[in-house]
């Protein structure tokens, strides 16, 4: 074959690749298996499967169970591997694409139903929304509520604004502060939806009995911590997790931003492979998105007393530290006490049960995480991760019909936490 023909074929292949890359990724026939992990030998086997990068681990490899998504060409191989090593499994999701299409059909019907109703904004909590719609809602609140201001704390890798909303009565900076962020993992759509539900409660739906939450606290809320990844899930790949950064020499795009924080970075539970969902990046804070969060929190660390990094799924309250087994911080007893009360408050609304424990005990070792850094470096005593609904029936594809209930139970929890923070730290500095 001549050089010219080879060059033409290569160019053609590249063009095809570009076109395919612009199409929405489909998950027809993909299945999610729940694998029972009874002991350390089982855990070793599951982790060796994870290191092949052939499967998408919907939950971390850990004692108990692990959820693994496999392509239709690999499902039978995965089942054979599990059976060969004596690991039990069940099918949690029969066809991932069916859940995605159900989500899309619901969204289209919702849009059709509301097209004749023009409100001041398009945001609601009956569907999942784009970054533009979320930011439009922030604009509306800033224009119409005196307590509200917004700030661009930086731009993402693809030059999207990273926007925080501050809700501070009488100005920010002289009261204990609450920080809540959502959407650090792009595919966890219930996270930004729930965080924006909180924003609505603190503004449009504020009631007289909850005014103390504004009188005595400042609120800093980042609805979408990973804007590039979030928009990519809406346009191209619903199950994308990471950022969208590229580094020379890497085979795959993106870094797991929740493995990129600079406290015990790259010490376990993350990966050197750029193709891994848990890739920690070339260095700590390599991602502009994590650096933007770091800089804002360091500038406000004396006021921020509560940090909540909101994820899905699993229904858990996660306590630092995550970088190693049995790494209890000095404030563990206080963290556990409030964490248990957080779970109790969530359960009191709709009966949704949350587990509470150290990160390694619930989801496995995970170094470079946000809550490790916020406690270990920024010194924010009450630093938590939370994993929202559900426990695996839908996983990352939680129906939009559950947004409001998820918001209600977490709003109750944040009310309780806010008043606990005021009780411990006082109303004003």
N, C-alpha and C positions, 0 to 999 in steps of 0.2 A: 504494500500500500504506500503511495507516495506521501511526502510530507504535507503537500497541499490538502490532500484528501483527509489526512489525519487532523490537520488543523480545522478543516470545515466540520468534521465530526465532533471535535472537541468544542468548537463554538456552538454547534447545535445542541450538544448535551448541556452546556452552560445555560443556553436560552431556555431549554426545557426545564432545567432546575430552577431558573428564576420564576418561570410561569407557575410551576408547581408550588414554589415557596410562597406565592401570593395567594394561592387557594386556601380555603379553610380546611384544616386537617380533619379527617373523619375517623371515627372509632368504631366502625361496623365490625361486630364480632369480637371486639375486645372484651375480656372478662376480668372481674376482680375476684380473686380467691382469698379467703381468710384462712391463714395457715396457723395451726396451733403450735406454739413454741413452748414446750414443757420444761426444757432444761438447757444447760449451757452448750451441750453438743448440738441440739437443735438450733440454738442461736448461732452457733458457728456455721452451720450449713446454710441457714438463711442469709447470713451476712456474706457468705461466699457467692450466693446467687445475686445478691445486690451488687457486688463488685464487678459482675460481668456487664453491667449497664444494659442488659437485654430487657429488663423489666422496669416498670414504674412502681416504686414502693409508695403506696398511698399512706402508709403509716410506717414509722421507724421499725427497724428490726429490733425486737425486744422479747423478753420472757413474757409469755401470755399469748398474744397473737400478733400477727403481722398481715396487713392487707396488701396484696400484690396485684397490679394490673398487668396482663399479658396480651400481646397481639394475637389475633387468631392463628397466625402461623407458629406461635410459640406456646399456646395454651397447653396443647397435648404434651409437649416436651417438658414444660414446667410441672404438669401433673405427674409425669413419669419420674421426674427427678424427686419430687416430694414423696411419692410412693416408694421409690427405691430406698430412700433413707428413713422410711417409716414415719413421715410427718403427716398428720391428719389435716384435711382442709375441707372447706365448703365453699360453694359459689355464692358470693355476696351480691354481685351484679352480673346478670346473665349477658347483657349487651349494653355497653357503655353508651354507644351512639343512640340507643333508644331513649336513655335518660336525657341526653343532650337535645335530641329532637323534641322530646316532650317539653323541655324548658323553652325551646324556641317557639313551639306552637303556642304555649301559654303566653309568651311575650307578645307575639303577633296579635293574638286575640285581645290582650290587654290594651295594646296600642289602638286597635280598631274600636274598642269600646269607649275609649276616652278621647277620640279624635275630634269630637264635636264640643268638647269642653276645654276651653282655654283658660288656665289659671295663670297666676303670676310666674309660675315656673312649671317645668315638666316633672320634677322630682316627686316620687311617691314611694310607698313602702309595700306596694303590691307587685312589684317587679324589680329586677336588677337593672341598673342604669350605667350609662357611659360616664367617663371622666368629665366630659363636657357638661352633661346634665348635673352632675354633682357640683361642679364648679359654678354653674349658673345658680344653683341653690345657695351656695355660699355668698355669691354676689348679692342675691336678693336679701339675705339676712343682714349682710353688712350695710346695705342701703336702708333697711327698715328697723333695725334694732340698735339702740344706743350702746348696749353692752358688748356688741359684736365688732370685731375687726378681723381682717384676714391678712396673711403675710406669705409671700413667696420666700421660702427658706433656701431655695436653690432650684436648680433644674436637674432633670434626669439625664441619663446618658444620651437619650434621643431628643433632648432639649424641651421636654415638657416641664411645666411648672410643678413644683412640689409645694402645695398650699396647706397652711395651717389656719384653722379658725381659733381665735382667742375669744373667750366669753368671760369678761371681767367687769363686774359692776364697780364703777368708780375708778376704773383704770387697773391695769395689770401690775403686779409686782409687790404688793404689800399684804398679800394673803397667802396661805398655803395653797399650793396648786396641784391639780390633777392632770395627768397626761394620759391620753388614750390614743393609740394608733391602730389603724386597720390596713388590710391589704398588702402586707409585706410579702406574702406569697400570693402570686397573681391569681391563681385559680380559685382561691377561697372567697368567692363572691359574697357569701353571707357576712363576712367580716366588715367590708365597707358599708354594706346595707345596715348592719346593726349599729355601727359607729355613727352613721348619719341619723339613725333613729334617735340616738342619744342627743345629737345636736338639736333635733326638732323639739325634744322634751325640754331642753334648756332654754329654748327661745320661743317658738310659736305656741307650744303647748305648756309653757310654764304656768303653774298654779300657785295660789297664795300659800298653800301649806309647804311648798318646796322653795319658796323664795330664799330661805336660809342658805340654800346651796349656791346661790349667787352672791348673797351678802357676805358669806364667810369664806368663799373659795374662788380661786381663779381656775379656769378650765382651758387647757391647750389640747386641741384635738386635730389629729392628722388622719383624714378619712382614707387616703390612698397613699401608702408609703412607697409603693412600687408602681408608679404610673405607667411606665413603658410596658411592663409585664401585664398589667391589668388591661390596657388597651389591646395588647396582642391576643389576650384570651378572648376578647370580644370580636376581633377581626379574623384571626387566623387559627388559633389553637386553644380551644376552651380549657385544656388541662395543662397549659404552660405554668410553671411555678416560679422561675427565677427572674432576674433582671434581663436586660437585652444587650448587655455589654459584649464587646469583642476584644480579644487580646491576641497579639501575634503569637503564632505557634499553637494556639488552642484549636482543637478539632470542632468544638461546639460553642455556641453562644451562651451567655448568661452565667450569673453567679447567684448562689443562694444567699440573699442578703441577711438571712438569719443565721448564717455561719460566718459572717464577714466582720463582726464587731471585734474590737481589739482588746479582749480580755481572755487570756488562755486560748487565743486563736490557734486553730489547727492542732489541737491536742487530743482529738478523738471525736467520733460521731460526725465527721465531715470527710470530704474526699479531695484528693489531688487531681482527679479526673474532671476536666471541663465538661464532659458529657454526663456526669453524675448530677442527679437532682440536688445533692448536698455538696456541690462544689463550693469550696470556701473562698475562691478567688486567689489571685496571685500574691496578695498580701492583705493584711488587716486594713479595713476601710478603703480597699481598692475601688469600691462602688461609690459613685458620687451620691447615690441615694442614702447610703448609710452614713457617709461623711456629713451630709446635710443635717441628718437627725442628731448625730454626735455634737455638732457645733451648736445647734440650738439648745440641746439639753445641758451642755456644759455652761452655756451662758445663763441658764435659768435653774441650775441644779440646787441652789440654796433655797429656792421656793418650792420646787417640785417634790412632793412627798409621796406621791403614788404614781406608779408607772404600770400601764397595762398594754401589752402587746397582744392583739386580738387575732386569733386564728380559727380555722376549722380543719378537721372535725375530731370528735372523740369525747366531748363533754368532760373537760378537765380544767382544774386550776393548777397551774404549773409553778413550782417554787424553784428559785435558783439555790444552788448552782447546778448547771448542766454539764460542765466540762469534764467531770469525772464522777465515778460512783462514790457515794457517801461523802460528798463535799458539802457539808452543812455550813452555811454562814453563821456568824455569831448571833445574828438576829433571827435564827431559824424558828425559835419558839413563837416569837411575835408574828412572823410570816405565816406559820402554820395556823395559829389561832385565828387571824383575820381571814386566811384562806378558807378555813372550815366554815366561818360565818358567811363568806361570799357564796359558797356552795349551798349552804342552808337557805340563804335568801333567794337564790335562783330557784331552788326546789319549791319554795313556798308559793310561787306564782302559778306554774303549770305542772309542777311535779317532776320537772326535768332533773335528773340526778347527775351530779358532777363528782368525779373523783378528785382528791386533793393529795398531792405528794411532791417530792422532789422530781425534777425533770427526768433524771436517769431511771427512776423507779416507775415512771408512767410511760415515757416515750423513748427511753434509751439515752445514752450519753450523747450530748450535742454541744460541742464547743463553738465559741464564736457567736453565741446567741445574744440577742438584745438584752434580756433580763439579767444575764450574767454581768454584762458591761454596765448597765444602769445601776446595779447594786455595787459591783466591785470597783468601779472607777468613778462614776458620777455620784455614788453615795446615796442613791434614792432608796431609802430603807424598804419601802413596800413596793417591790418590783415583782410583777407577776406576768406570766403568759396565761391566756385562757384559750381553750379549744371549744368552740361553740358546737351546736347540734351538727350532725346526729352521731350515732355510734357505728355507722357503716352501711346502712341500707341504701342511702343515697351518697354518702361521702361528700365529695366536693361539689356535688350536683344537687344540693338541697333545694327542694321546690320553693319557688318564690312565695307560695302560700304560707310558708313558715317564717317569713321575715318578721312580721309584726309580733308573733308570739315570742320569737327569739329576742326581739328588741325589748319587749315588755319585761321578760325575766332578767335581762341584763341591766335594763334601766333601774329596776328595783335594787339590784346588786350595787350599781354605782351610787345610788342614793345612800344606801347603807354605808358603803365605804367612805363616801364624802363626809358624812357626819362623824364617822370614826376618826377620820383624819383631823377634823376640826377639834374633836374631843382631846386628841393627843397633842396636837401642835398649836392649838389656839386659833383664834379668829383672824388676827392680823399680826404682822411682824412689827 
